[in-house]
Amino acid sequence: MTRKIAILGATGSIGKSTLDLIERNPERFEVTAVTAATNVEALADIVRRTGARLAVVADESRYKDLAELLVGTRCRAAAGPEALIEAAVTEVDLVVAAIVGCAGLRPVMAAVEAGRTIGLANKEALVTAGALMTDAALTSGATILPVDSEHNAIFQCLAGSSSENVSRIILTASGGPFRTASSETIASATPAQAVAHPNWSMGAKISVDSATLMNKGLELIEAHYLFGLPSHQLEVVIHPQSVIHSMVEFVDGSVLAQLGSPDMRIPIAYALAWPERMETPAQRLDLPTISRLDFEPPDLQRFPALRLAREALEAGGAAPIVLNAANEVAVAGFLDGMIRFPDVAQLVGEALGESNFDVPRSIDDVLEVDRVTRKSVGAMMKASCS
């Protein structure tokens, strides 16, 4: 039967990859709802290609533009936060949650509370509201399928195994562009150098996170909530080739790994077709050509962001929210040329050291911690520039 799909963040990289797979398999999938932040032109093009019946732009000032672009289609235009939630809770077989940042929190929570199956590509949802999301999923019966390549790999390796059978989860990290760089090179790194990931093609923000290794720290927190394991059972190893996406060690000593080319269409396809599989155009691995797989421990002196993320995970409460918000503001400041590359982790550490928030009890609480932290780190950054 045709599976109905809603794509939150359809114009971003994950959304585009999802659409590529769907359009290669029109007999298997039907796109019913799509959303975008501001890009109504791209959104309208998606509607015309897929026949989606609901298109939502988050920026309400672009509603009129979207409505005009959809004249002649059978698609309804909508705008604003409530419309995003409507798209998230529509009756579909899978909600692909790919809205970047905390803007995706309310729609993802709405989909969870509605008991939907969610292909989760929004890191911030579990990093900032992990306990709230997982508790809501238990209540509603929602299924969360990880789309991040690392967590999707873990999900595949577990294949329904109980957490009691797991000794540890091993997340792999490429090490980014500065894995072997000198301290002088790192200190003077430019945004162009930081976003030049050796293996993956990603947006600027996540590329910087890969360069600082904060992305792997955020993934530690995600893994804790997705798979229910404590910090001491979650490890990170540097694997420069990005062929093994993660590993699971079981109590009997067996280690299962998921391998694949660095193409996000592979984990997205697993979520789209789950519990089955589907073909993708991803390049197949040629192991003799790859010839070797290298591993090394992460250098926490070189990558202090990873240490900060683990500390936030172990502190719990609002600490992961502060970590995420401070990092987003600092990365934006670095990309804008306001601060140096090493200042990103330094600002995050200062924000964590100064935070004293109560444990969040709702998404409103999460967003308030996020707001206050962003304001505070913005002030710190301006003070450092003056």
C-alpha positions as CSV (number, residue, x, y, z in Angstrom):
1,M,0.0,0.0,0.0
2,T,1.0,3.6,-0.6
3,R,2.5,5.2,2.5
4,K,1.4,8.8,3.3
5,I,4.3,11.1,4.3
6,A,4.5,14.6,5.9
7,I,7.8,16.4,5.6
8,L,8.5,19.1,8.1
9,G,11.4,21.1,6.7
10,A,10.9,19.9,3.1
11,T,13.3,22.5,1.6
12,G,16.3,21.7,3.7
13,S,19.0,19.0,3.0
14,I,17.1,16.2,4.7
15,G,13.9,17.2,3.1
16,K,15.5,17.3,-0.3
17,S,17.0,13.8,0.2
18,T,13.7,12.5,1.4
19,L,11.9,13.9,-1.7
20,D,14.6,12.4,-4.0
21,L,13.8,8.9,-2.6
22,I,10.0,9.4,-2.7
23,E,10.1,10.7,-6.3
24,R,12.1,7.6,-7.3
25,N,9.3,5.5,-5.8
26,P,6.0,7.2,-6.6
27,E,4.1,4.0,-6.3
28,R,5.1,3.5,-2.7
29,F,4.7,7.0,-1.2
30,E,2.3,9.9,-1.2
31,V,3.4,13.3,0.1
32,T,0.4,14.9,1.9
33,A,2.0,17.8,3.8
34,V,5.2,19.9,3.5
35,T,6.6,22.8,5.4
36,A,9.4,25.4,5.0
37,A,10.7,28.2,7.1
38,T,10.6,31.0,4.5
39,N,11.4,29.6,1.0
40,V,7.9,29.6,-0.5
41,E,9.2,29.3,-4.0
42,A,10.9,26.0,-3.3
43,L,7.9,24.9,-1.3
44,A,5.5,25.6,-4.1
45,D,7.7,23.7,-6.5
46,I,7.6,20.7,-4.2
47,V,3.8,20.9,-4.1
48,R,3.6,20.9,-7.9
49,R,5.9,17.9,-8.1
50,T,4.3,15.8,-5.4
51,G,0.7,16.8,-5.2
52,A,0.8,17.6,-1.5
53,R,-2.5,18.9,-0.1
54,L,-1.1,21.1,2.7
55,A,1.8,23.5,2.4
56,V,2.9,25.5,5.5
57,V,5.4,28.4,5.7
58,A,6.6,29.2,9.2
59,D,7.1,32.9,8.4
60,E,3.6,34.3,8.5
61,S,4.7,37.3,6.4
62,R,5.2,34.9,3.4
63,Y,1.7,33.5,3.5
64,K,0.3,35.7,0.7
65,D,3.3,34.8,-1.5
66,L,2.8,31.1,-0.9
67,A,-1.0,31.3,-1.5
68,E,-0.4,33.1,-4.8
69,L,2.2,30.5,-5.9
70,L,-0.3,27.7,-5.2
71,V,-3.1,29.0,-7.3
72,G,-4.2,26.3,-9.7
73,T,-3.2,23.5,-7.4
74,R,-5.3,21.5,-5.0
75,C,-3.0,22.4,-2.1
76,R,-4.1,24.5,0.8
77,A,-1.6,27.2,2.0
78,A,-1.1,27.9,5.7
79,A,1.4,29.8,7.8
80,G,2.6,30.2,11.4
81,P,3.3,28.0,14.4
82,E,-0.2,26.5,14.7
83,A,-0.1,25.5,11.0
84,L,3.2,23.8,11.5
85,I,1.6,21.7,14.3
86,E,-1.4,20.9,12.0
87,A,1.1,19.5,9.4
88,A,2.8,17.5,12.2
89,V,-0.4,15.8,13.4
90,T,-2.0,15.1,10.0
91,E,-3.1,11.5,9.5
92,V,0.0,10.0,7.8
93,D,2.1,6.9,8.1
94,L,5.3,8.8,8.8
95,V,6.2,12.4,9.8
96,V,9.7,13.3,8.7
97,A,10.8,15.8,11.3
98,A,13.7,17.8,9.7
99,I,13.0,21.4,10.9
100,V,16.3,22.8,12.1
101,G,16.7,24.0,15.7
102,C,14.2,24.7,18.4
103,A,11.7,25.9,15.8
104,G,11.0,22.2,15.4
105,L,10.3,21.5,19.1
106,R,6.5,22.1,19.2
107,P,5.7,20.3,15.9
108,V,7.7,17.3,16.9
109,M,6.1,17.2,20.4
110,A,2.7,17.5,18.8
111,A,3.4,14.5,16.5
112,V,4.7,12.5,19.5
113,E,1.6,13.3,21.5
114,A,-0.6,12.4,18.6
115,G,1.0,8.9,18.5
116,R,2.5,9.3,15.1
117,T,5.5,7.4,13.7
118,I,8.3,10.0,13.4
119,G,11.5,9.9,11.3
120,L,13.5,12.2,13.6
121,A,16.2,14.3,12.0
122,N,15.9,17.2,14.4
123,K,18.7,16.8,16.9
124,E,17.4,19.6,19.2
125,A,14.1,17.7,19.9
126,L,15.8,15.0,22.1
127,V,18.8,17.1,23.1
128,T,16.7,19.8,24.7
129,A,13.4,17.9,25.5
130,G,14.5,14.3,25.6
131,A,12.7,13.3,28.8
132,L,9.6,15.1,27.9
133,M,9.5,13.5,24.4
134,T,10.2,10.0,25.5
135,D,7.6,10.2,28.3
136,A,5.1,11.5,25.8
137,A,5.9,8.7,23.4
138,L,5.3,6.1,26.1
139,T,1.9,7.6,26.8
140,S,0.8,8.0,23.2
141,G,2.4,5.0,21.7
142,A,4.4,7.1,19.2
143,T,7.3,5.5,17.4
144,I,10.5,7.5,17.0
145,L,12.7,6.3,14.2
146,P,16.2,8.0,14.2
147,V,17.2,9.5,10.9
148,D,20.7,10.8,12.0
149,S,23.1,8.4,10.3
150,E,24.7,7.4,13.6
151,H,21.5,6.7,15.5
152,N,19.9,5.0,12.6
153,A,23.0,2.7,12.4
154,I,22.5,1.9,16.1
155,F,18.8,1.2,15.5
156,Q,19.7,-1.2,12.7
157,C,22.3,-2.9,14.8
158,L,19.9,-3.4,17.7
159,A,17.2,-4.9,15.5
160,G,14.8,-5.1,18.4
161,S,17.3,-6.3,21.0
162,S,16.6,-5.4,24.6
163,S,18.9,-2.8,26.3
164,E,19.8,-5.4,28.9
165,N,21.7,-7.2,26.2
166,V,23.8,-4.2,25.3
167,S,27.2,-3.6,26.9
168,R,27.9,-0.3,25.1
169,I,27.0,1.9,22.1
170,I,30.0,3.2,20.1
171,L,29.3,6.4,18.1
172,T,31.8,7.1,15.3
173,A,33.1,10.5,14.4
174,S,35.1,11.5,11.3
175,G,37.1,14.0,13.4
176,G,36.2,16.8,10.9
177,P,38.6,19.0,9.1
178,F,40.8,19.7,12.1
179,R,41.4,16.1,13.3
180,T,45.2,16.3,12.7
181,A,45.6,20.1,12.6
182,S,48.0,22.0,14.8
183,S,46.8,24.1,17.7
184,E,47.9,27.2,15.7
185,T,45.8,26.1,12.8
186,I,42.8,25.5,15.0
187,A,43.2,28.9,16.8
188,S,43.2,30.8,13.5
189,A,40.7,28.6,11.6
190,T,38.3,30.5,9.3
191,P,34.6,29.6,8.7
192,A,35.5,28.4,5.2
193,Q,38.0,25.9,6.7
194,A,35.6,24.8,9.4
195,V,32.8,24.0,7.1
196,A,35.0,22.0,4.7
197,H,34.0,18.6,6.0
198,P,36.2,15.8,4.5
199,N,33.4,13.3,3.9
200,W,29.9,14.8,4.3
201,S,28.1,17.6,2.4
202,M,26.2,19.5,5.1
203,G,25.0,22.9,6.1
204,A,27.3,25.5,7.7
205,K,26.1,25.1,11.2
206,I,26.3,21.3,11.4
207,S,29.7,21.4,9.6
208,V,31.1,23.6,12.3
209,D,29.6,21.3,14.9
210,S,31.5,18.5,13.2
211,A,34.7,20.5,13.3
212,T,34.3,21.1,17.1
213,L,33.0,17.6,17.7
214,M,29.9,19.2,19.3
215,N,27.8,17.2,16.9
216,K,29.0,14.0,18.5
217,G,28.4,15.4,21.9
218,L,24.8,16.2,20.9
219,E,24.5,12.7,19.6
220,L,25.6,11.2,22.9
221,I,22.6,13.0,24.5
222,E,20.3,11.8,21.7
223,A,21.5,8.3,22.1
224,H,20.8,8.4,25.9
225,Y,17.2,9.2,25.2
226,L,16.7,7.0,22.2
227,F,18.2,3.9,23.6
228,G,17.9,4.3,27.3
229,L,21.5,3.8,28.2
230,P,23.5,5.9,30.7
231,S,26.5,8.0,29.9
232,H,29.1,5.4,30.9
233,Q,27.7,3.0,28.2
234,L,28.0,5.5,25.4
235,E,31.4,6.0,23.8
236,V,32.8,8.0,20.9
237,V,35.7,6.9,18.6
238,I,37.2,8.8,15.7
239,H,36.8,6.9,12.5
240,P,38.2,9.1,9.6
241,Q,36.7,7.1,6.7
242,S,33.1,7.6,7.9
243,V,32.3,4.1,6.6
244,I,31.2,2.6,9.9
245,H,28.4,4.8,11.2
246,S,28.1,3.3,14.7
247,M,28.5,0.1,16.5
248,V,26.8,-1.8,19.3
249,E,28.7,-4.1,21.7
250,F,26.5,-6.8,23.3
251,V,27.1,-8.4,26.7
252,D,28.5,-11.6,25.0
253,G,31.3,-9.6,23.5
254,S,29.8,-9.5,20.0
255,V,30.1,-6.1,18.2
256,L,27.7,-5.3,15.3
257,A,28.5,-2.4,13.0
258,Q,26.4,-0.7,10.3
259,L,28.5,0.3,7.2
260,G,27.6,2.4,4.3
261,S,28.7,5.3,2.0
262,P,28.3,8.8,3.5
263,D,24.9,9.4,1.9
264,M,22.0,10.5,4.1
265,R,19.6,8.8,1.7
266,I,20.5,5.5,3.3
267,P,19.2,6.2,6.8
268,I,16.3,8.2,5.4
269,A,15.3,5.2,3.3
270,Y,15.4,3.0,6.3
271,A,12.9,5.2,8.1
272,L,10.7,5.6,5.0
273,A,10.4,1.9,4.4
274,W,10.7,0.6,8.0
275,P,10.2,-2.2,9.0
276,E,11.1,-3.1,5.4
277,R,13.9,-1.8,3.2
278,M,14.0,0.0,-0.1
279,E,16.6,0.6,-2.8
280,T,18.6,3.8,-2.9
281,P,20.9,5.4,-5.4
282,A,23.6,5.6,-2.8
283,Q,27.1,4.5,-3.9
284,R,27.9,1.0,-2.9
285,L,30.9,0.2,-0.7
286,D,34.0,-1.1,-2.4
287,L,35.9,-2.5,0.6
288,P,39.0,-3.5,-1.3
289,T,39.2,0.1,-2.6
290,I,38.6,1.5,0.9
291,S,41.3,-1.0,2.0
292,R,41.4,0.1,5.7
293,L,39.3,1.3,8.5
294,D,41.1,3.4,11.1
295,F,40.0,4.2,14.7
296,E,41.4,6.5,17.4
297,P,40.2,7.9,20.7
298,P,38.9,11.5,20.6
299,D,41.4,14.2,21.8
300,L,39.4,16.1,24.5
301,Q,42.1,18.8,24.5
302,R,41.6,19.4,20.8
303,F,37.8,18.9,21.1
304,P,36.6,20.3,24.5
305,A,33.0,20.5,23.2
306,L,32.7,16.7,23.4
307,R,33.7,16.9,27.1
308,L,31.2,19.7,27.7
309,A,28.4,17.7,26.1
310,R,29.0,14.6,28.2
311,E,29.1,16.8,31.3
312,A,25.7,18.3,30.3
313,L,24.3,14.8,29.7
314,E,25.4,13.7,33.2
315,A,24.2,16.9,34.8
316,G,20.8,16.5,33.2
317,G,17.9,18.9,33.9
318,A,18.3,22.1,31.8
319,A,22.0,21.6,31.1
320,P,21.6,20.0,27.6
321,I,19.3,22.9,26.7
322,V,21.9,25.4,27.8
323,L,24.6,23.5,25.9
324,N,22.5,23.5,22.7
325,A,21.4,27.1,22.8
326,A,24.9,28.4,23.7
327,N,26.5,26.4,21.0
328,E,24.0,27.7,18.3
329,V,24.7,31.3,19.3
330,A,28.4,30.8,19.4
331,V,28.6,29.0,16.1
332,A,26.6,31.8,14.5
333,G,29.0,34.3,15.9
334,F,31.9,32.4,14.6
335,L,30.4,32.1,11.1
336,D,29.7,35.8,11.2
337,G,33.4,36.5,12.1
338,M,32.6,37.8,15.6
339,I,34.6,35.2,17.5
340,R,37.5,32.8,16.9
341,F,36.9,29.0,16.4
342,P,38.2,28.1,19.9
343,D,35.8,30.6,21.4
344,V,32.8,28.5,20.5
345,A,33.6,25.8,23.1
346,Q,34.7,28.5,25.6
347,L,31.4,30.3,25.4
348,V,29.5,27.1,25.8
349,G,31.5,26.2,28.9
350,E,30.9,29.6,30.4
351,A,27.2,29.3,29.8
352,L,27.0,25.9,31.4
353,G,29.0,27.2,34.4
354,E,26.6,30.1,35.0
355,S,23.3,28.3,34.5
356,N,21.1,27.5,37.4
357,F,17.7,26.7,35.8
358,D,15.1,24.4,37.3
359,V,14.3,21.1,35.6
360,P,12.0,21.8,32.6
361,R,8.5,20.4,33.0
362,S,7.1,21.5,29.6
363,I,8.1,22.6,26.1
364,D,7.4,26.2,27.3
365,D,10.0,25.7,30.0
366,V,12.5,24.3,27.5
367,L,12.0,27.3,25.2
368,E,12.3,29.8,28.1
369,V,15.7,28.3,29.1
370,D,16.7,28.4,25.4
371,R,15.6,32.1,25.1
372,V,17.4,33.2,28.3
373,T,20.6,31.3,27.4
374,R,20.7,32.7,23.9
375,K,20.4,36.3,25.2
376,S,23.1,35.6,27.9
377,V,25.6,34.1,25.4
378,G,24.9,36.9,22.9
379,A,25.8,39.4,25.6
380,M,28.9,37.5,26.5
381,M,29.9,37.4,22.8
382,K,29.4,41.2,22.3
383,A,31.4,41.9,25.5
384,S,34.3,39.8,24.2
385,C,34.3,41.7,20.9
386,S,34.3,45.2,22.6
